[in-house]
Amino acid sequence: MHITYRPQGVCSQLFEIDVENGIIKKVEVKGGCSGNLQGISRLLVGMKAEEAAAKLEGIRCGYKATSCPDQLSKALKNCI
C-alpha cells in the first residue's frame, strides 16, 4: 500500500509511505528538518505500522499541538 499524506501544522509538506503486510518499507518526507526526518524515516523501515503510529502519536514540536512524528502517526493510521 502506498500512502501520500499532506501533514497539517508542521514544516514538512508531504509524506510518501510504502507499507506491505503491515510493515513499513519506505518513508520519504518532503520539507521539514532534513536530518531529523531522514533519521526517523530510516528507523521506521521494518517496523510494524501500528507500533510506529503508537510510538509517534502525541509528540509535540515546541509550542505546537503537533509535530512531524505526530503527523506521521496520523498518516500511518490510514494503513492500519
C-alpha positions in Angstrom: 0.0 0.0 0.0 1.3 3.4 -0.9 0.3 6.4 1.2 0.6 10.1 0.2 -0.2 12.3 3.2 -0.1 16.1 3.5 0.7 17.0 7.1 -1.0 19.9 8.9 0.6 22.4 11.2 4.2 21.4 10.7 7.2 22.3 8.4 7.0 19.1 6.4 4.9 19.4 3.2 4.4 15.8 2.1 4.9 12.2 3.3 5.2 9.3 0.9 5.0 5.9 2.8 5.0 2.3 1.5 3.6 -0.4 3.7 3.4 -4.1 2.9 1.6 -6.6 5.1 1.6 -4.1 7.9 5.4 -3.5 7.8 6.8 -0.1 6.8 9.0 -0.5 3.7 9.8 3.1 2.8 9.3 6.6 4.2 10.1 9.8 2.3 9.5 13.3 3.7 9.4 16.5 1.7 10.3 19.6 3.6 10.9 19.9 7.3 14.1 19.3 9.3 16.0 17.2 6.8 18.5 15.4 9.1 15.9 14.6 11.8 13.3 13.4 9.4 15.8 11.2 7.4 16.8 9.6 10.7 13.2 9.0 11.7 12.4 7.6 8.3 15.2 5.1 8.4 14.3 4.0 11.9 10.7 3.3 10.8 11.6 1.0 8.0 11.0 -2.6 9.1 8.6 -1.6 11.9 5.0 -2.6 12.1 2.9 0.4 11.1 0.6 0.0 14.1 3.6 0.0 16.5 5.2 3.0 14.9 2.0 5.0 14.9 1.5 4.3 18.6 5.1 5.4 19.4 4.9 8.6 17.4 1.4 9.8 18.4 1.2 12.8 20.6 4.7 14.1 20.2 4.7 17.9 20.1 7.1 20.3 18.5 7.8 23.2 20.9 4.6 25.2 21.3 2.8 23.5 18.5 0.0 21.0 19.3 1.5 18.5 16.8 4.9 17.6 15.2 6.2 15.8 12.1 6.3 12.5 14.1 2.8 13.0 15.3 1.7 13.7 11.7 3.5 10.6 10.6 1.4 8.6 13.1 -1.7 10.0 11.5 -0.5 9.0 8.1 0.3 5.5 9.3 -3.1 5.1 10.8 -4.5 5.3 7.3 -3.0 1.9 6.5 -3.7 0.0 9.8 
